[in-house]
Amino acid sequence: MTDVFARPRPEPTVLQALRSPRLLTREALAGLVVAIALIPEAIAFSIIAGVDPRLGLFSSFIMAVSIAFLGGRPAMITAATGAIALVIAPVAREHGVDYFLATVILGGILQVVLGLLGVAKLMRYIPRSVMVGFVNALAILIFTAQVPQLIGVPWAVYPIAAAGLAIMYLLPRVTKVVPAPLVAIVLLTGAAVVFGITVPTVGDQGALPESLPALLLPNVPLTLDTLGIIFPFAIAMAIVGLLESLMTAALVDDITDTPSSKTRESLGQGAANVLSGLFGGMGGCAMIGQTMINVKASGARTRISTFLAGVFLLVLVLAFGDVVAIIPMAVLVAVMIVVSIATFDWHSIRPSTLRRMPLSETVVMVLTVAVTVWTHNLAIGVGVGVVAAAVLFARRVATLTSVTRTVEGDLARYVVEGELFFASSNDLTTKFAYHHDPARVVIDLSRSHVWDASTVAALDAVRTKYAHLGTTVELEGLNPAAARFHERLSGGLGAGH
């Protein structure tokens, strides 16, 4: 059992990493691996959004660099993502790039507002079963996203991918000085060049930029009509981005046994999206796959890796674009497959775990996975999971409420046990024998708790029914808080009138 009073494991600070050649090397190599993995994904997400690949690459650079200073979760990677691309793609398709960039900027502003309003605190209402479903769904989506790269391709793709998997599984058993994904990328790219192996490469995914991003303002009229066009997409982008980022941050917290500021992460991501839009980027949020490469596969723990991922990304595409372009996609597919396997919570599907876990928890986890994978939308999957968890919890708690009746002479005593709220108190009025009780009735609530107005209305209805029969009803056992709540609402809810 986890000791709730245990102090979190300290992680190296940026200053400590800068003073330690070993830690600095680890952070730098992790950033390089992430940068290489970001390039094809940023291009692919740009295509999904219907914009030039440069918008995805610029966005990834700007967001990674800015979030390294502004974000709340060290070592988490923020860049252009498929979730954001899917949400705002209709704007570029129907209204053009300027409206698209305006949407990104407004989405960032809304994220800052939501951060100031404390939306990050809502994370506490996401049950563990939904978190596990979120993680497992992400692992499945990461894996399935690699499948198209393995279908209808030259046969040489398969041995390269297999060799990449072998290197990443075997090398860590020998040494962890150099990240295994980086070794796989360098060795297999070299082998493909030396032996003249023709396979799909990063360069096949789209053109790489040849100049630095420039500050610009979207050329859109500042009118209510413009706001009406971009606001629905901007608010959807803000919510989806925050949800994915905050849940990814919580996952990294768990992996590293260290806390992070979710409010600062919300504010930082909003600011990063505003900067992304101003420099011609497509916006984004936390990337679970690249974050797992950084934290799990490469062992990074500080903001240095995030910052260098952005810097290396820009250097690679501008100065070494020709070299990056020849990296076989099969190697990056192997990296992402390893990430997906490491991300999946295998313990959650073990028979021993499923036997011990309440059925409702398992149902919520499976439902979250199914909806997320089906819709390819993390917000919808998590939302459905939270609603299902709330309904099943309310149903379970409601069944624990009981009413026991005893009669002693001219007194009938009812003992109510359990939590009284809308799900359990709506049928409370049916638990009393109105026409068979003596002239005095006592309802003992010492073993229960009044939580909402529905319960107060139900108790008022019970007293009204007895009053019509000339029976006196007394409530006893209410704790002080429940008594004040009942006194404030009783008689004012229209019950029995």
C-alpha positions in Angstrom: 0.0 0.0 0.0 1.3 3.5 -0.9 2.3 5.6 2.1 0.3 8.8 1.7 2.7 10.6 3.9 5.8 9.5 1.9 7.8 12.4 0.4 7.9 12.5 -3.4 11.1 11.3 -4.9 13.2 14.3 -5.7 14.0 14.9 -9.4 17.1 16.8 -10.6 16.7 20.5 -11.1 17.8 22.3 -14.3 20.8 23.7 -12.4 21.8 20.3 -11.1 21.5 18.9 -14.6 23.6 21.7 -16.1 26.3 21.0 -13.5 26.4 17.3 -14.2 27.8 16.1 -17.5 26.0 12.8 -17.1 22.6 14.3 -16.5 23.1 17.0 -19.1 24.1 14.3 -21.7 21.0 12.3 -20.8 18.7 15.3 -21.2 20.3 16.4 -24.5 20.2 12.9 -26.1 16.6 12.5 -25.0 15.7 15.8 -26.6 17.4 14.7 -29.8 15.4 11.5 -29.9 12.2 13.3 -29.3 13.0 15.9 -32.0 13.6 13.2 -34.6 10.3 11.5 -33.7 8.4 14.8 -33.8 9.3 15.6 -37.4 7.1 13.0 -39.2 4.3 13.3 -36.7 4.2 17.1 -37.0 4.0 16.8 -40.8 1.3 14.1 -40.6 -0.8 16.3 -38.2 -0.4 19.2 -40.6 -1.9 17.1 -43.4 -4.8 16.1 -41.1 -5.4 19.8 -40.3 -5.3 20.6 -44.1 -2.4 23.1 -43.8 1.2 23.3 -45.0 3.6 20.9 -43.1 5.6 23.9 -42.0 2.8 25.0 -39.7 3.0 21.8 -37.8 6.8 21.9 -37.6 6.9 25.6 -36.5 4.2 24.9 -34.0 6.1 22.0 -32.5 9.3 24.1 -32.2 7.6 27.1 -30.7 5.5 25.1 -28.2 8.3 22.9 -27.0 10.6 25.8 -26.4 8.0 28.1 -24.8 6.5 25.3 -22.6 9.9 24.5 -21.3 9.9 27.9 -19.5 6.1 28.3 -19.0 4.8 24.8 -18.3 4.2 23.1 -15.0 5.3 19.5 -15.7 9.1 19.1 -16.3 10.1 16.7 -19.1 6.6 16.7 -20.7 6.6 17.2 -24.4 4.1 19.7 -25.9 3.8 20.1 -29.7 1.5 19.8 -32.6 -1.0 17.0 -32.0 -3.6 15.0 -33.9 -6.3 15.8 -31.4 -6.0 19.5 -32.0 -5.6 19.0 -35.7 -8.9 17.1 -35.9 -10.8 19.7 -33.8 -9.7 22.8 -35.9 -9.3 21.2 -39.3 -12.7 22.5 -40.6 -11.6 26.1 -40.1 -8.7 25.8 -42.5 -10.8 23.8 -45.0 -13.7 26.2 -45.0 -12.3 29.6 -44.2 -8.5 29.6 -44.9 -5.2 29.7 -43.0 -5.7 33.2 -41.5 -8.9 32.1 -39.7 -7.1 28.9 -38.8 -4.3 30.9 -37.0 -6.9 33.2 -35.4 -8.6 30.1 -34.0 -5.3 28.9 -32.5 -4.6 32.2 -30.9 -8.1 32.5 -29.4 -7.9 28.8 -28.2 -4.7 29.7 -26.4 -6.3 32.8 -24.8 -9.3 30.6 -23.6 -6.9 28.1 -22.1 -5.3 30.9 -20.1 -8.7 32.0 -18.9 -9.7 28.5 -18.0 -6.4 28.1 -16.1 -7.1 31.3 -14.1 -10.6 29.9 -13.3 -9.0 26.8 -11.8 -10.1 24.3 -14.3 -7.1 22.2 -13.5 -8.6 21.4 -10.1 -11.3 19.4 -11.9 -8.7 16.7 -12.5 -9.5 15.4 -9.0 -12.9 14.3 -10.3 -11.5 12.0 -12.9 -11.6 8.4 -11.3 -8.6 6.1 -11.5 -10.6 3.7 -13.8 -10.9 6.5 -16.3 -7.2 7.3 -16.0 -6.3 3.7 -16.7 -8.7 3.6 -19.7 -7.2 6.9 -21.0 -3.7 5.4 -20.8 -4.6 2.1 -22.4 -6.6 3.9 -25.2 -3.6 6.1 -25.9 -1.3 3.1 -26.2 -3.8 1.5 -28.6 -4.1 4.7 -30.7 -0.3 5.1 -30.8 0.1 1.5 -32.0 -2.7 1.6 -34.6 -1.3 4.9 -36.0 1.8 2.9 -37.0 -0.2 0.3 -38.9 -0.5 2.3 -42.2 3.3 2.5 -42.3 3.4 -1.3 -42.4 0.8 -2.0 -45.1 1.6 -2.0 -48.8 5.3 -1.1 -48.3 8.5 -2.7 -49.6 9.5 -5.9 -47.9 12.6 -4.3 -46.5 10.5 -2.2 -44.1 9.7 -5.3 -41.9 13.3 -6.4 -41.2 14.3 -2.7 -40.4 11.3 -2.4 -38.0 12.2 -5.8 -36.4 15.8 -4.7 -36.0 14.7 -1.5 -34.4 12.6 -3.4 -31.9 15.4 -5.7 -31.1 17.9 -2.9 -30.5 15.5 -1.0 -28.2 14.7 -4.1 -26.2 18.3 -5.5 -26.0 20.5 -2.4 -25.7 19.1 -1.3 -22.3 20.2 -4.6 -20.8 23.8 -3.8 -21.8 23.9 0.0 -21.3 21.6 2.9 -20.7 24.2 5.6 -21.3 22.8 6.3 -24.8 19.0 6.2 -25.4 18.2 3.0 -27.3 15.8 4.8 -29.7 18.7 7.1 -30.8 21.0 4.1 -31.4 18.4 2.4 -33.5 17.7 5.5 -35.6 21.4 6.1 -36.3 22.4 2.5 -37.0 19.5 1.6 -39.2 19.5 4.8 -41.1 23.2 4.2 -41.8 22.5 0.6 -42.9 19.8 1.7 -45.2 22.1 4.2 -46.9 25.2 1.9 -47.1 23.3 -1.0 -48.5 21.0 1.1 -50.8 17.8 -0.1 -49.2 14.8 1.7 -50.7 12.0 2.2 -48.1 9.7 5.1 -47.2 11.6 7.9 -45.4 10.8 11.0 -43.4 11.3 13.1 -46.5 8.4 11.3 -48.2 6.0 12.6 -45.5 6.2 16.2 -46.8 8.5 19.2 -47.5 10.6 20.5 -44.7 10.9 24.3 -44.1 13.9 26.3 -45.2 13.5 29.4 -43.1 12.8 30.5 -39.6 9.2 31.2 -38.5 8.2 34.9 -38.6 5.9 36.9 -36.3 2.6 37.7 -38.0 -1.0 38.7 -37.3 -3.8 36.7 -39.0 -5.4 38.8 -41.7 -9.0 38.5 -40.4 -11.6 41.3 -39.7 -12.0 41.9 -35.9 -15.8 41.6 -35.9 -18.4 39.6 -34.2 -18.9 37.6 -37.4 -15.3 36.4 -37.2 -15.7 35.6 -33.5 -18.8 33.6 -34.4 -16.8 31.5 -36.9 -13.8 30.7 -34.8 -15.1 30.7 -31.2 -16.8 27.2 -31.3 -13.6 25.6 -32.7 -11.4 27.6 -30.3 -13.3 26.5 -27.2 -13.2 22.9 -28.3 -9.5 23.2 -29.0 -9.0 24.7 -25.5 -10.9 22.0 -23.7 -9.4 19.1 -25.7 -5.9 20.4 -25.3 -6.2 21.0 -21.6 -7.8 17.6 -20.9 -5.1 15.7 -22.9 -2.3 17.7 -21.3 -3.5 17.6 -17.7 -4.1 13.8 -17.9 -0.7 13.3 -19.5 0.9 15.4 -16.7 -0.9 13.3 -14.1 0.5 10.2 -15.9 4.1 11.6 -15.8 3.6 12.5 -12.1 2.8 8.9 -11.4 5.7 7.5 -13.5 8.3 9.8 -11.9 6.8 10.0 -8.4 6.9 13.8 -8.5 4.2 16.4 -8.3 3.6 19.2 -10.8 1.5 22.4 -11.0 -1.5 21.7 -13.2 -2.7 25.3 -13.0 0.7 26.5 -14.3 0.5 23.8 -17.0 -2.9 25.2 -18.1 -1.6 28.8 -18.2 1.7 27.7 -19.9 -0.1 25.8 -22.6 -2.4 28.6 -23.3 0.5 31.1 -23.7 2.4 28.5 -25.9 -0.6 28.2 -28.2 -0.9 32.0 -28.5 2.8 32.2 -29.5 2.3 29.3 -31.9 -0.5 31.1 -33.7 1.4 34.4 -33.8 4.4 32.6 -35.4 2.3 30.7 -38.0 1.9 27.5 -36.1 -1.1 25.2 -35.9 -1.2 24.9 -32.1 -1.1 21.7 -30.0 -1.0 20.2 -26.5 0.9 17.5 -24.6 2.0 14.5 -26.7 1.7 11.2 -24.8 3.9 9.3 -27.3 6.8 11.7 -27.4 6.5 12.3 -23.6 6.8 8.6 -23.0 9.9 8.5 -25.3 11.4 11.4 -23.3 10.5 10.1 -19.8 10.4 6.3 -20.1 12.6 5.4 -23.0 15.2 8.1 -22.6 15.0 8.8 -18.8 14.7 12.6 -19.1 13.5 14.4 -16.0 14.0 18.2 -16.5 12.9 21.0 -18.7 16.2 20.9 -20.6 15.0 17.9 -22.6 11.8 19.7 -23.6 13.7 22.9 -24.6 16.3 21.0 -26.5 13.7 18.9 -28.3 12.3 22.1 -29.8 15.8 23.5 -30.6 17.0 20.3 -32.1 13.8 20.1 -34.2 14.4 23.4 -35.8 18.1 22.7 -36.3 17.4 19.3 -37.9 14.8 20.6 -40.4 16.8 23.8 -41.3 20.5 22.7 -41.2 20.2 18.9 -41.6 17.0 18.6 -43.5 18.7 16.4 -46.1 20.0 14.0 -43.5 16.7 13.9 -41.6 14.8 13.2 -44.8 16.6 9.9 -45.3 15.6 8.4 -41.9 13.5 5.3 -42.7 10.0 5.6 -41.3 10.3 2.0 -40.3 12.7 2.9 -37.5 10.3 5.6 -36.1 7.5 3.0 -36.4 9.6 0.7 -34.2 10.2 3.5 -31.7 6.5 4.2 -31.4 5.5 0.5 -31.1 7.9 0.2 -28.1 6.4 3.4 -26.7 2.8 2.0 -27.1 3.8 -1.3 -25.3 5.5 0.6 -22.5 2.5 3.0 -22.2 -0.2 0.3 -21.9 -1.1 -0.7 -18.3 -0.7 -4.4 -18.6 -1.4 -4.9 -14.9 -5.0 -3.6 -15.4 -5.9 -6.6 -17.6 -4.3 -9.4 -15.7 -6.9 -12.0 -14.6 -5.9 -11.6 -11.0 -6.5 -7.9 -11.2 -9.8 -8.3 -12.9 -11.0 -10.8 -10.3 -10.2 -8.3 -7.5 -11.5 -5.2 -9.2 -15.2 -4.3 -8.8 -17.1 -5.0 -12.0 -18.2 -1.3 -12.3 -14.5 -0.2 -12.3 -13.7 -2.6 -15.1 -16.7 -1.5 -17.1 -15.7 2.2 -16.8 -12.2 1.4 -17.9 -13.3 -0.7 -20.9 -15.9 1.9 -21.9 -13.3 4.7 -21.8 -11.0 2.7 -24.0 -13.7 1.7 -26.5 -15.1 5.2 -26.9 -11.7 6.8 -27.2 -10.4 4.3 -29.8 -13.7 4.4 -31.7 -13.9 8.2 -31.9 -10.1 8.9 -31.9 -11.1 11.7 -29.5 -9.7 11.7 -26.0 -12.1 14.3 -24.7 -15.1 12.3 -25.7 -13.7 9.1 -24.3 -12.8 10.6 -21.0 -16.1 12.5 -20.8 -18.1 9.3 -21.3 -15.9 7.5 -18.8 -16.5 10.1 -16.1 -20.2 10.1 -16.7 -20.4 6.3 -16.6 -18.3 6.3 -13.4 -20.6 8.9 -11.8 -23.7 7.0 -12.7 -22.4 3.6 -11.5 -21.1 5.2 -8.3 -24.5 6.9 -7.6 -26.2 3.6 -8.3 -23.9 1.7 -6.0 -24.2 4.2 -3.1 -28.0 4.4 -3.5 -28.3 0.6 -3.0 -26.6 1.0 0.4 -29.4 3.0 1.9 -31.9 1.3 4.1 -34.9 2.2 6.3 -35.8 0.0 9.3 -39.2 0.3 11.2 -39.9 -0.6 14.8 -43.1 0.1 16.7 -43.2 0.6 20.5 -46.7 1.4 21.8 -47.8 4.7 20.3 -44.4 5.4 18.8 -43.1 4.2 15.4 -39.3 4.7 14.9 -37.7 4.6 11.5 -33.9 4.3 11.4 -32.5 5.6 8.0 -29.0 4.4 7.2 -26.7 5.4 4.2 -26.0 8.5 2.1 -29.1 10.4 1.1 -28.9 12.2 -2.2 -31.0 12.4 -5.4 -30.4 8.8 -6.4 -31.2 7.3 -3.0 -33.8 9.7 -1.6 -36.2 9.9 -4.6 -38.0 6.7 -3.4 -37.6 7.5 0.3 -41.3 8.4 0.6 -42.3 4.8 -0.3 -40.4 3.4 2.8 -43.0 4.5 5.4 -46.2 2.7 6.5 -48.3 5.9 6.7 -51.7 4.3 7.4 -50.5 1.7 9.9 -48.3 3.9 12.1 -49.4 5.3 15.5 -49.9 9.0 16.2 -46.2 9.7 16.7 -43.4 8.9 14.3 -39.6 9.5 14.9 -37.3 9.4 11.9 -33.7 8.7 13.1 -31.1 10.1 10.7 -28.1 9.6 13.0 -26.7 6.9 10.7 -27.2 8.8 7.5 -26.2 12.1 5.9 -28.4 14.6 4.0 -26.5 15.8 0.9 -28.8 17.7 -1.4 -32.2 19.4 -1.9 -33.8 16.3 -3.2 -33.4 14.6 0.2 -34.9 17.7 2.0 -37.8 17.7 -0.4 -38.3 14.0 0.2 -38.3 14.4 4.0 -40.8 17.3 3.6 -43.0 15.1 1.5 -43.0 12.4 4.2 -43.9 14.9 6.9 -46.7 16.3 4.7 -48.2 12.8 4.1 -48.2 12.1 7.9 -49.7 15.6 8.6 -52.7 14.8 6.4 -53.3 11.8 8.6 -52.9 13.7 11.9 -49.6 12.1 12.7 -46.7 14.0 14.4 -43.3 13.5 12.8 -40.0 14.3 14.6 -36.5 14.2 12.9 -33.6 13.4 15.1 -30.0 12.6 14.8 -29.1 15.1 12.1 -25.5 16.2 12.4 -25.0 20.0 12.7 -24.1 20.6 9.1 -27.0 18.5 7.8 -29.4 20.1 10.3 -28.4 23.6 9.1 -28.8 22.5 5.5 -32.3 21.0 6.2 -33.4 24.1 8.2 -32.4 26.4 5.4 -34.3 24.5 2.6 -37.1 22.8 4.5 -40.6 24.1 3.5 -39.3 26.1 0.6 -39.1 23.4 -2.1 -42.7 22.9 -2.7 -42.8 19.3 -1.5 -46.2 18.1 -0.7 -47.9 21.3 -1.8 
